[in-house]
Amino acid sequence: MKAAIIAVIIMGAKMMFDLVVKNGRIVTSDQIFSANVGVKGETIAAIFAPGLPFEAKDVIDAKGKYVFPGGIDSHAHLNDPGYNWREDYTHGTAAAIVGGYTTIIDMPLQNEPAMTNGNIMDKKLEIVAPQAYTDYCFWGGLVDYNFADLKELDAKGCVAFKSFIGPVSPDYVPLTIGQAREAMEILREFDARAGFHCEDYSLIKWGEERAKRKAKPDWQDFLDSRPVIAELIATQNIIECARETGAKVHICHVSHPKVAQAIKEAQLDGVDVTAETCGHYLSMTDKDVLAHGSLFKCAPPLRSAEDVDALWHYVEDGTLSCIGSDHSPCELSEKSEEKHGIFGTWGGISSIQSTIQAAYSEGVVKRGISPTVIAHAIGEGPARVFGLYGKKGAIRPGFDADMVILDPDAKWEITADSLYYVNKISAFVGMKGQGLPVCTILRGKVMAQNGKLVGEKGFGKFVKKQWAEG
């Protein structure tokens, strides 16, 4: 791609741009090369060799730093409208843009009401549009009462549909495998993808009941109540339904290499199954849960250090094509073990601002993987899965000018004060690493610089599923 792109724009005349990002090392899904990026309006107009003449209204000198495609967060809970004490679009998208995500795909639950029909979607758009610092897409709801509404939500631009095969918060409804199979048949008719939180309901509920027989359940009991087999069985059931129906499915927040291996085998066998993992599953372990409790509680739960190392291999080989945040915020009192007990405390990690830097540090710096792996997992991978490629997901002429300049030498420690969330609590606070997003550009406009928000609220746009997958 490097030679082809540069060759296209070599010409005698001086090139004219609104913005040029110069002297950067562009990171694609398969290579890293030195080049300048020229932007006209909101799109990338050219990628050209350093030293070629140009004129531009604005110039950013990347000084040899990496230039990644703007990140696409495949899994975000921004809780707006309805649960704004946990998070809202102003704070959530501000945190995302500072962290290097230029597009977020917002989940339909922990909203009031859950986004399950077109009318609710229209009202949500009215509320969130004036707040957004990032571009944003929507997951549509997939529950047992809205099968007749799925086609309308798809037509309005939802990029996929989210369901649970396992316990879920009170504002939403899980599906049985039979209901999930029927939903797949419906979604297949208009080529839509269903996403699933895969943990077997009966195994988890019985595990919780067993633990609650004890006088005082502990955090090991919580981990034991959500065993790997619960995640694996649910994933295998969804894969087999997808195989039989010919539907497109996506497995959310894969936490364990055994689950990733099952997905890989299905992909090799021709099943249209995609999958994601999250920054916390690539950087934190079950020991953190045992040591620190509810702050590190999430579902599926964190796994062993050996599992974390093995999971990275499936990010490298593309089985897990997205690194999402699963940003699932709450206020501090909702994490109170004293008030709610181990099983009643909020299960979720605030992570949208910290995921990209944590993934880069853990993957590239600590494990020696190529930065191209990160570029794919935050860019091209999710763009292709959710029908955004051609507009989002790569640094190519004609694509939106979404870029993240990352300083590979910058060392960091995450502090509560640095977070833009409504509630400045996160399991990532205290984490140290190397490799930091230092400039985030959305559609040609600088939105964050050196950990600070500098862009305009409301600049973010709603993005529909409108580009071919593949």
C-alpha positions as CSV (number, residue, x, y, z in Angstrom):
1,M,0.0,0.0,0.0
2,K,2.8,2.4,0.8
3,A,4.3,2.5,-2.6
4,A,0.9,2.7,-4.3
5,I,-0.4,5.6,-2.2
6,I,2.7,7.7,-2.5
7,A,3.0,7.1,-6.2
8,V,-0.5,8.4,-6.8
9,I,0.2,11.9,-5.5
10,I,3.8,12.5,-6.8
11,M,3.3,15.3,-9.3
12,G,5.0,18.6,-10.2
13,A,2.6,21.0,-8.6
14,K,2.8,22.0,-5.0
15,M,0.0,20.3,-3.0
16,M,-2.5,22.4,-1.1
17,F,-4.2,21.2,2.1
18,D,-6.1,22.4,5.1
19,L,-4.0,20.3,7.5
20,V,-0.8,18.3,7.1
21,V,0.5,15.9,9.7
22,K,4.2,15.6,8.8
23,N,7.2,13.5,9.7
24,G,5.1,10.8,11.3
25,R,5.5,7.0,11.1
26,I,2.1,5.8,9.8
27,V,0.9,2.6,11.2
28,T,-1.4,0.4,9.2
29,S,-2.7,-3.1,9.7
30,D,0.3,-4.5,7.9
31,Q,3.1,-2.0,7.8
32,I,4.8,1.1,9.3
33,F,6.3,3.8,7.0
34,S,7.3,7.4,7.1
35,A,5.0,9.8,5.3
36,N,3.0,13.0,5.5
37,V,-0.8,13.0,5.6
38,G,-2.6,15.8,3.8
39,V,-6.2,16.7,4.8
40,K,-8.8,18.7,2.9
41,G,-11.9,19.5,4.7
42,E,-12.8,16.4,6.9
43,T,-11.1,13.8,4.7
44,I,-7.7,12.5,4.0
45,A,-6.7,13.8,0.6
46,A,-3.2,12.4,0.2
47,I,-0.4,10.4,1.8
48,F,2.9,11.6,0.4
49,A,6.7,11.3,0.9
50,P,8.5,13.6,3.3
51,G,10.3,16.3,1.4
52,L,7.6,16.8,-1.3
53,P,6.5,20.4,-1.4
54,F,3.1,21.4,0.0
55,E,1.2,24.3,1.5
56,A,-1.3,24.0,4.4
57,K,-3.3,26.2,6.6
58,D,-2.2,24.2,9.6
59,V,0.8,21.8,10.1
60,I,1.4,19.3,12.9
61,D,4.9,18.0,13.2
62,A,4.7,14.4,14.5
63,K,8.5,14.3,14.8
64,G,8.8,10.6,14.2
65,K,6.0,9.5,16.5
66,Y,3.5,6.9,15.4
67,V,0.4,8.0,13.6
68,F,-2.4,5.4,14.1
69,P,-5.9,5.5,12.6
70,G,-8.4,7.0,15.0
71,G,-9.6,4.3,17.4
72,I,-13.1,2.8,17.1
73,D,-14.4,1.6,20.4
74,S,-16.6,-1.4,19.6
75,H,-18.2,-1.6,23.1
76,A,-19.0,1.5,25.1
77,H,-21.8,2.1,27.8
78,L,-22.3,5.9,28.0
79,N,-25.6,5.6,30.0
80,D,-27.2,8.6,28.3
81,P,-30.1,9.2,28.7
82,G,-31.3,7.9,32.0
83,Y,-28.3,6.8,34.1
84,N,-26.3,10.1,33.8
85,W,-25.0,9.9,37.3
86,R,-22.8,7.1,36.0
87,E,-21.8,8.7,32.7
88,D,-23.0,11.0,30.0
89,Y,-22.0,11.8,26.5
90,T,-20.2,14.9,27.4
91,H,-17.8,13.2,29.8
92,G,-17.7,9.8,28.1
93,T,-16.8,11.1,24.7
94,A,-14.4,13.6,26.1
95,A,-12.6,10.7,27.9
96,A,-12.7,8.7,24.7
97,I,-11.1,11.4,22.5
98,V,-8.4,12.1,25.0
99,G,-7.6,8.3,25.1
100,G,-7.4,8.0,21.3
101,Y,-10.9,6.8,20.3
102,T,-12.4,9.0,17.6
103,T,-15.5,6.8,17.1
104,I,-17.5,5.0,19.8
105,I,-20.2,2.4,19.3
106,D,-22.6,2.9,22.1
107,M,-24.5,0.1,23.7
108,P,-28.4,0.1,24.0
109,L,-28.6,-0.8,27.7
110,Q,-28.0,1.2,30.9
111,N,-30.1,3.7,29.0
112,E,-33.6,4.8,30.2
113,P,-35.4,3.5,28.2
114,A,-33.2,0.9,26.6
115,M,-32.8,1.6,22.9
116,T,-35.1,-1.0,21.4
117,N,-37.1,0.8,18.8
118,G,-36.8,3.7,16.3
119,N,-38.7,6.2,18.3
120,I,-36.4,5.7,21.3
121,M,-33.4,6.0,19.0
122,D,-34.6,9.3,17.6
123,K,-35.1,10.8,21.0
124,K,-31.6,9.5,22.1
125,L,-30.0,11.2,19.1
126,E,-31.6,14.5,20.0
127,I,-30.1,14.3,23.5
128,V,-26.6,13.1,22.7
129,A,-25.8,15.0,19.5
130,P,-25.1,18.4,21.2
131,Q,-22.7,16.7,23.7
132,A,-20.4,14.5,21.6
133,Y,-16.7,15.1,21.2
134,T,-16.3,11.8,19.2
135,D,-18.2,10.5,16.3
136,Y,-20.7,7.8,17.5
137,C,-22.6,4.8,16.3
138,F,-25.3,2.8,18.0
139,W,-25.8,-0.9,18.8
140,G,-29.5,-1.6,18.6
141,G,-31.2,-3.4,21.4
142,L,-31.9,-7.1,20.9
143,V,-34.4,-8.3,23.6
144,D,-37.4,-10.7,23.6
145,Y,-39.9,-7.9,23.0
146,N,-38.4,-6.0,20.0
147,F,-38.0,-8.6,17.2
148,A,-40.5,-6.6,15.1
149,D,-38.4,-3.4,15.6
150,L,-35.1,-4.7,14.4
151,K,-35.5,-3.9,10.7
152,E,-36.4,-0.3,11.5
153,L,-33.4,0.1,13.8
154,D,-31.2,-1.3,11.1
155,A,-32.6,1.1,8.5
156,K,-31.9,4.0,10.9
157,G,-28.3,3.0,10.9
158,C,-27.6,0.8,13.9
159,V,-24.3,-1.1,13.2
160,A,-25.3,-4.3,15.1
161,F,-27.7,-5.6,17.7
162,K,-26.7,-6.5,21.3
163,S,-28.1,-9.4,23.3
164,F,-27.1,-11.3,26.5
165,I,-26.9,-15.1,26.9
166,G,-26.6,-14.8,30.7
167,P,-27.5,-12.5,33.6
168,V,-27.9,-8.8,32.8
169,S,-28.8,-5.5,34.6
170,P,-32.5,-4.9,35.4
171,D,-33.0,-2.4,32.6
172,Y,-32.5,-5.2,29.9
173,V,-33.6,-8.7,29.1
174,P,-31.4,-11.8,28.2
175,L,-32.4,-14.2,25.5
176,T,-32.6,-18.0,25.6
177,I,-30.7,-19.8,22.9
178,G,-34.0,-20.5,21.1
179,Q,-34.8,-16.8,21.1
180,A,-31.3,-16.0,19.9
181,R,-31.7,-18.4,17.0
182,E,-34.9,-16.8,15.9
183,A,-33.4,-13.3,16.2
184,M,-30.5,-14.5,13.9
185,E,-33.0,-15.7,11.3
186,I,-34.6,-12.2,11.4
187,L,-31.3,-10.3,11.2
188,R,-30.0,-12.4,8.4
189,E,-32.8,-11.2,6.2
190,F,-31.3,-7.7,6.1
191,D,-27.7,-8.7,6.6
192,A,-27.3,-7.4,10.1
193,R,-24.9,-8.7,12.8
194,A,-25.9,-9.8,16.3
195,G,-23.6,-9.4,19.2
196,F,-23.7,-11.5,22.3
197,H,-22.5,-11.3,25.9
198,C,-21.7,-15.0,26.1
199,E,-22.0,-16.5,29.6
200,D,-24.4,-19.4,30.3
201,Y,-27.2,-18.2,32.5
202,S,-27.9,-21.4,34.4
203,L,-24.3,-22.1,35.3
204,I,-23.8,-18.6,36.6
205,K,-27.0,-18.4,38.6
206,W,-26.3,-21.8,40.1
207,G,-22.8,-20.8,40.9
208,E,-24.0,-17.7,42.7
209,E,-26.6,-19.8,44.7
210,R,-23.8,-22.2,45.8
211,A,-21.6,-19.3,46.9
212,K,-24.4,-17.6,48.8
213,R,-24.8,-20.7,51.0
214,K,-21.6,-19.6,52.7
215,A,-21.9,-17.3,55.7
216,K,-19.6,-14.8,54.0
217,P,-18.8,-15.4,50.3
218,D,-15.5,-14.0,49.2
219,W,-14.0,-12.8,45.9
220,Q,-12.8,-16.2,45.0
221,D,-16.4,-17.3,45.2
222,F,-17.3,-14.6,42.7
223,L,-14.6,-15.8,40.3
224,D,-15.8,-19.4,40.7
225,S,-19.4,-18.4,40.0
226,R,-18.4,-17.3,36.5
227,P,-16.1,-20.2,35.3
228,V,-14.6,-20.3,31.9
229,I,-16.9,-23.2,30.9
230,A,-19.9,-20.8,31.2
231,E,-18.3,-18.4,28.7
232,L,-17.2,-21.3,26.4
233,I,-20.6,-23.1,26.4
234,A,-22.5,-19.9,25.6
235,T,-20.1,-19.0,22.8
236,Q,-20.2,-22.5,21.3
237,N,-24.0,-22.4,21.3
238,I,-24.1,-19.0,19.5
239,I,-21.5,-20.3,17.0
240,E,-23.6,-23.4,16.2
241,C,-26.8,-21.3,15.7
242,A,-24.9,-19.0,13.4
243,R,-23.5,-21.9,11.5
244,E,-27.0,-23.4,11.1
245,T,-28.8,-20.1,10.2
246,G,-26.1,-18.5,8.1
247,A,-26.3,-15.4,10.4
248,K,-23.5,-12.9,11.2
249,V,-22.6,-12.9,14.9
250,H,-20.1,-11.1,17.1
251,I,-18.8,-12.4,20.5
252,C,-18.3,-9.5,22.9
253,H,-15.5,-9.1,25.4
254,V,-13.7,-12.5,25.1
255,S,-11.8,-13.1,28.3
256,H,-10.1,-16.5,27.8
257,P,-8.0,-18.2,25.2
258,K,-10.2,-21.3,25.2
259,V,-13.1,-19.1,24.0
260,A,-10.9,-17.4,21.4
261,Q,-9.8,-20.8,20.1
262,A,-13.4,-21.9,19.6
263,I,-14.0,-18.7,17.7
264,K,-10.9,-19.2,15.6
265,E,-11.9,-22.8,14.6
266,A,-15.4,-21.6,13.6
267,Q,-13.9,-18.8,11.5
268,L,-11.6,-21.3,9.7
269,D,-14.7,-23.4,9.1
270,G,-16.5,-20.6,7.4
271,V,-18.9,-19.3,10.1
272,D,-19.3,-15.5,10.0
273,V,-18.3,-14.9,13.6
274,T,-16.2,-11.9,14.7
275,A,-15.0,-11.1,18.2
276,E,-13.5,-8.6,20.5
277,T,-11.5,-8.4,23.7
278,C,-10.9,-5.5,26.0
279,G,-8.0,-3.6,27.5
280,H,-8.6,-5.0,31.0
281,Y,-8.5,-8.7,29.8
282,L,-5.2,-7.9,28.2
283,S,-3.6,-6.2,31.2
284,M,-5.3,-7.3,34.4
285,T,-5.7,-10.7,36.2
286,D,-7.8,-12.5,38.7
287,K,-5.2,-11.7,41.3
288,D,-6.3,-8.0,41.0
289,V,-9.8,-9.1,41.9
290,L,-8.6,-11.0,44.9
291,A,-6.4,-8.2,46.1
292,H,-8.7,-5.2,45.4
293,G,-12.2,-6.5,45.1
294,S,-15.1,-4.7,43.5
295,L,-13.1,-2.1,41.6
296,F,-11.9,-5.0,39.4
297,K,-15.2,-6.7,39.1
298,C,-16.4,-7.3,35.6
299,A,-18.2,-9.9,33.6
300,P,-16.8,-12.2,32.3
301,P,-14.3,-11.9,35.2
302,L,-10.6,-11.3,34.9
303,R,-8.6,-14.5,34.2
304,S,-5.1,-15.7,35.1
305,A,-1.8,-14.2,34.0
306,E,-1.1,-17.2,31.8
307,D,-4.5,-16.6,30.2
308,V,-3.7,-13.0,29.5
309,D,-0.5,-13.9,27.7
310,A,-2.3,-16.5,25.6
311,L,-5.1,-14.2,24.8
312,W,-2.7,-11.8,23.1
313,H,-1.9,-14.4,20.5
314,Y,-5.5,-14.3,19.3
315,V,-5.2,-10.5,19.0
316,E,-2.0,-10.9,17.0
317,D,-3.5,-13.5,14.5
318,G,-6.7,-11.5,14.0
319,T,-9.1,-13.9,15.6
320,L,-10.1,-11.1,18.0
321,S,-10.4,-8.3,15.5
322,C,-11.3,-5.5,18.0
323,I,-10.0,-4.1,21.3
324,G,-12.9,-2.4,22.8
325,S,-13.2,-0.7,26.2
326,D,-16.5,-2.2,27.6
327,H,-16.5,1.1,29.5
328,S,-19.1,0.4,32.2
329,P,-19.0,3.2,34.7
330,C,-20.8,3.7,38.0
331,E,-20.6,6.0,41.0
332,L,-18.4,5.0,44.0
333,S,-21.3,3.9,46.2
334,E,-22.3,1.3,43.6
335,K,-19.0,-0.4,44.1
336,S,-19.5,-0.7,47.9
337,E,-19.1,-4.2,49.1
338,E,-20.4,-3.3,52.5
339,K,-23.6,-1.8,51.1
340,H,-24.3,-4.3,48.3
341,G,-22.3,-7.4,49.0
342,I,-19.9,-9.2,46.6
343,F,-22.6,-10.3,44.2
344,G,-24.6,-7.0,44.4
345,T,-21.7,-4.5,43.7
346,W,-21.6,-3.0,40.3
347,G,-19.8,-5.2,37.8
348,G,-18.0,-3.0,35.3
349,I,-14.7,-1.2,34.7
350,S,-14.4,2.5,33.6
351,S,-11.9,2.2,30.8
352,I,-12.6,4.2,27.7
353,Q,-9.8,6.8,28.3
354,S,-7.2,4.2,29.2
355,T,-7.7,1.2,26.9
356,I,-5.5,2.2,24.0
357,Q,-2.5,3.3,26.0
358,A,-2.8,0.1,28.2
359,A,-3.1,-2.1,25.1
360,Y,-0.1,-0.5,23.5
361,S,2.0,-0.7,26.6
362,E,1.1,-4.3,27.4
363,G,1.3,-5.5,23.8
364,V,4.0,-3.6,22.1
365,V,6.3,-2.6,25.0
366,K,6.0,-5.6,27.3
367,R,5.4,-8.4,24.8
368,G,7.1,-7.1,21.7
369,I,4.2,-7.4,19.3
370,S,4.1,-5.1,16.3
371,P,2.3,-1.7,16.5
372,T,0.4,-2.9,13.4
373,V,-1.5,-5.3,15.6
374,I,-2.8,-2.4,17.7
375,A,-3.6,-0.4,14.5
376,H,-5.7,-3.3,13.2
377,A,-7.5,-4.0,16.5
378,I,-8.6,-0.3,17.1
379,G,-9.0,0.6,13.4
380,E,-9.5,-1.7,10.4
381,G,-10.8,-4.6,12.5
382,P,-13.8,-2.9,14.1
383,A,-14.4,-0.8,11.0
384,R,-14.9,-3.9,8.9
385,V,-16.9,-5.8,11.5
386,F,-19.4,-3.0,11.9
387,G,-19.7,-1.8,8.3
388,L,-17.7,1.4,8.7
389,Y,-14.7,0.6,6.5
390,G,-14.3,3.0,3.6
391,K,-15.0,5.9,6.0
392,K,-13.4,4.9,9.2
393,G,-10.6,2.5,10.3
394,A,-7.6,3.4,8.2
395,I,-5.3,6.2,7.1
396,R,-6.1,6.2,3.4
397,P,-7.2,8.9,0.9
398,G,-11.0,9.3,0.9
399,F,-11.3,8.2,4.5
400,D,-12.3,10.5,7.4
401,A,-9.2,12.3,8.7
402,D,-9.3,10.5,12.0
403,M,-5.8,10.0,13.5
404,V,-4.0,9.4,16.8
405,I,-0.4,10.5,17.2
406,L,1.2,8.2,19.8
407,D,4.5,8.9,21.5
408,P,6.1,5.5,21.9
409,D,8.7,6.8,24.4
410,A,6.3,8.6,26.7
411,K,6.0,7.0,30.2
412,W,2.8,7.4,32.1
413,E,0.9,6.7,35.2
414,I,-2.9,6.9,35.2
415,T,-4.3,9.1,37.9
416,A,-7.9,9.9,38.9
417,D,-7.4,13.6,38.3
418,S,-6.5,12.9,34.7
419,L,-9.8,11.1,33.9
420,Y,-12.7,12.9,32.2
421,Y,-15.4,10.6,33.5
422,V,-18.4,11.8,35.6
423,N,-17.0,9.5,38.3
424,K,-13.3,9.6,38.4
425,I,-12.9,6.0,39.6
426,S,-11.3,3.2,37.6
427,A,-9.4,0.0,38.0
428,F,-6.8,1.6,35.6
429,V,-5.9,4.2,38.2
430,G,-2.4,3.5,39.3
431,M,-1.4,1.6,36.2
432,K,2.0,2.6,34.8
433,G,3.2,2.1,31.3
434,Q,4.9,3.4,28.1
435,G,3.4,4.7,24.9
436,L,0.8,7.5,25.1
437,P,-1.7,9.1,22.7
438,V,-0.6,12.8,22.6
439,C,-2.8,14.2,19.8
440,T,-6.2,13.0,18.6
441,I,-7.6,14.3,15.3
442,L,-11.3,13.8,14.3
443,R,-12.2,14.6,10.7
444,G,-9.2,17.0,10.4
445,K,-9.8,18.8,13.7
446,V,-7.5,18.5,16.7
447,M,-9.7,17.4,19.6
448,A,-7.2,16.4,22.3
449,Q,-3.6,17.2,22.9
450,N,-1.2,16.0,25.6
451,G,-3.9,14.5,27.7
452,K,-6.2,17.6,27.5
453,L,-9.4,18.1,25.8
454,V,-9.1,21.0,23.3
455,G,-12.0,20.3,20.8
456,E,-15.5,21.6,20.6
457,K,-18.4,19.8,22.3
458,G,-21.0,18.7,19.7
459,F,-18.4,18.3,16.9
460,G,-19.0,14.6,16.9
461,K,-21.4,13.2,14.4
462,F,-23.7,10.2,14.2
463,V,-22.3,7.6,11.9
464,K,-24.6,5.0,10.3
465,K,-23.7,1.5,9.0
466,Q,-23.4,2.5,5.4
467,W,-20.2,1.0,4.1
468,A,-19.7,-2.5,2.9
469,E,-18.2,-5.1,5.2
470,G,-15.4,-7.3,4.0
